[in-house]
Amino acid sequence: MDGAELIERLRREGGFRLLPLLGNTGQVAGVHLTRFLPGGHLDVIQAWDERWAVWARLPDTPDLGSPFAGPVGGTFRSGPLARVVAPLLPIQSGIVSGAE
């Protein structure tokens, strides 16, 4: 399955929203997918191409006093897009085995 098919499945089956991922020049450098989960968590996937992506599940508790620090805690995985999102497919209730 190629990257476009994976992204479409994540959108269609997983409830992810797709946004452009901007590089430091303002040009689109990849994709940014997000979804909010029950229980106060946020899933984020960023992919620069099919060879490099990262997924994180974070508490949905931003610190407005330190917006660049990010929330404490969470789970992440990085590597090729297909490997990073494999545990999210097939999508089942937003739960990723071994993520929590």
N, C-alpha and C positions, 0 to 999 in steps of 0.2 A: 504494500500500500504506500503510495507516495505522500509527500507532505500535504498537498492540497486535499487529498482524500481524508487524511488524519484530521486536519483542521475542520473540514466540513462535518465529520463525525462528532468531533468535540463540540461544535456549535449545535448540531441537530440533536444529538443524543445526550450530551452532557450539560447543556444549558450555558455554555461559555459564550461570552460576548467577545467579538473580534475587533481589535483596534490596531492601527499602525504603530510600530515601534520605531521611534525616531533616533537617528544617530546624532552625533554632536554637530553635524552640519545642517540639521533640520530636514534632511532627506530621509525617506523611509528606509530603515535598515533591516526590518524584519516584521514579525507579528507579535502582538501582545493579546493574550486571551485571559479573561477573568471570569470568575463566578463566585457568588456569595453562597455559603452553605449554612444550613440550619445549625444553631448552636454557636454562632459567632465566629466562623472561620471564613477565610478567603483563599481560593485557589488562584494562583497566577502561573501562567506559562508564557515564557518569552522565547522566541525562536528566531535566530538570525539566518538560518537556512536549514536544510535537512540534516546537516552534519553537527549542528550545535544548537542546543536548547537547554532551558532550565525550567523546572517546575518547583513551586513552593506552596505549601499550605501554611498559612499564617493566621494567628488570632486577628480578628477584625477589630483591633483596638488601637487606632492610630494615636500617637502622642503629638498633639498639635504644637506643643512647646518645642519638640525636637522632631520635625517632620522627616528629616533625612536619616534618622537613627533607625526607624522601623520598629515594629513590635518585637518584644522578646519572645523567644520560643518559636516553634514551627518545625517543619520537615521540608527537606529539599532533595532534589535529584538533578543531575546535569549530565549531558552527553548528547548522542544523536537523537533527533526528534522522535523517531519511532520507538526507541528504547525508553525515553523519558515519559512518553504518554502511554506506553503499553499497559501499565497498571490501572490507568483510567479507562481503558476499553476492555470489554464492554462496560459501559457506564452502568453502575448499579448503585442507586441511592446516594451517589456522591461520596461513597466510602472507598478509600484506597487501602488495600490490604497492607498491613505493616506500616501505615503512615501515622497511626495514632496509638 
